[in-house]
Amino acid sequence: MYYRRIRDLREDSDLTQMQIAQAINVTQRSYSYYETGTHMIPPWVLSALADFHHTSVDYLLGRTNVRAPYPPPRR
């Protein structure tokens, strides 16, 4: 399911795979594999994608349908 979410987020933002890949510091081929579900997304990439799209990792993984990011931790 996560691969659909990252593809939908990218398409909703009218961005190419290359633009996302450059923003999160992976190759376009690697990003393409993540988006098609061919490869599992490493945790650091999930975190980078969540930050880039201003959402949570749980949203990307389909654990919630709330797109808003979590609030920052209290100090």
One Martini backbone bead per residue (centre of mass of N, CA, C, O) as a GRO file, in nm:
protein
   75
    1MET     BB    1   0.056   0.064  -0.018
    2TYR     BB    2   0.288   0.273   0.001
    3TYR     BB    3   0.339   0.308  -0.304
    4ARG     BB    4   0.077   0.462  -0.361
    5ARG     BB    5   0.123   0.704  -0.178
    6ILE     BB    6   0.388   0.814  -0.304
    7ARG     BB    7   0.270   0.852  -0.583
    8ASP     BB    8   0.032   1.037  -0.513
    9LEU     BB    9   0.200   1.263  -0.385
   10ARG     BB   10   0.366   1.325  -0.634
   11GLU     BB   11   0.129   1.383  -0.832
   12ASP     BB   12  -0.007   1.608  -0.658
   13SER     BB   13   0.277   1.783  -0.695
   14ASP     BB   14   0.395   1.766  -0.984
   15LEU     BB   15   0.624   1.537  -0.981
   16THR     BB   16   0.907   1.374  -1.030
   17GLN     BB   17   1.111   1.123  -0.959
   18MET     BB   18   1.370   1.290  -0.977
   19GLN     BB   19   1.293   1.514  -0.777
   20ILE     BB   20   1.260   1.333  -0.533
   21ALA     BB   21   1.531   1.190  -0.537
   22GLN     BB   22   1.700   1.447  -0.497
   23ALA     BB   23   1.565   1.542  -0.226
   24ILE     BB   24   1.647   1.240  -0.081
   25ASN     BB   25   1.912   1.106  -0.196
   26VAL     BB   26   1.843   0.933  -0.462
   27THR     BB   27   1.780   0.744  -0.710
   28GLN     BB   28   1.555   0.704  -0.954
   29ARG     BB   29   1.552   0.398  -0.951
   30SER     BB   30   1.501   0.358  -0.653
   31TYR     BB   31   1.239   0.515  -0.642
   32SER     BB   32   1.089   0.340  -0.843
   33TYR     BB   33   1.098   0.083  -0.671
   34TYR     BB   34   0.932   0.200  -0.437
   35GLU     BB   35   0.676   0.287  -0.606
   36THR     BB   36   0.630  -0.027  -0.717
   37GLY     BB   37   0.730  -0.243  -0.484
   38THR     BB   38   1.009  -0.390  -0.541
   39HIS     BB   39   1.117  -0.230  -0.288
   40MET     BB   40   1.207  -0.164   0.010
   41ILE     BB   41   1.186   0.091   0.242
   42PRO     BB   42   1.389   0.258   0.410
   43PRO     BB   43   1.368   0.434   0.696
   44TRP     BB   44   1.520   0.695   0.594
   45VAL     BB   45   1.331   0.733   0.349
   46LEU     BB   46   1.063   0.756   0.492
   47SER     BB   47   1.143   1.005   0.652
   48ALA     BB   48   1.210   1.186   0.407
   49LEU     BB   49   0.929   1.169   0.276
   50ALA     BB   50   0.765   1.281   0.510
   51ASP     BB   51   0.909   1.552   0.519
   52PHE     BB   52   0.863   1.641   0.226
   53HIS     BB   53   0.527   1.591   0.254
   54HIS     BB   54   0.416   1.662   0.533
   55THR     BB   55   0.416   1.384   0.704
   56SER     BB   56   0.380   1.053   0.797
   57VAL     BB   57   0.482   0.734   0.815
   58ASP     BB   58   0.205   0.614   0.873
   59TYR     BB   59   0.078   0.721   0.615
   60LEU     BB   60   0.265   0.578   0.413
   61LEU     BB   61   0.189   0.282   0.545
   62GLY     BB   62  -0.135   0.288   0.623
   63ARG     BB   63  -0.201   0.343   0.946
   64THR     BB   64  -0.322   0.614   0.831
   65ASN     BB   65  -0.544   0.891   0.705
   66VAL     BB   66  -0.365   1.107   0.828
   67ARG     BB   67  -0.168   1.355   0.674
   68ALA     BB   68  -0.070   1.485   0.906
   69PRO     BB   69   0.167   1.564   1.102
   70TYR     BB   70   0.332   1.536   1.368
   71PRO     BB   71   0.405   1.672   1.640
   72PRO     BB   72   0.635   1.798   1.808
   73PRO     BB   73   0.824   1.747   2.059
   74ARG     BB   74   0.857   1.794   2.377
   75ARG     BB   75   1.087   1.983   2.608
   0.00000   0.00000   0.00000
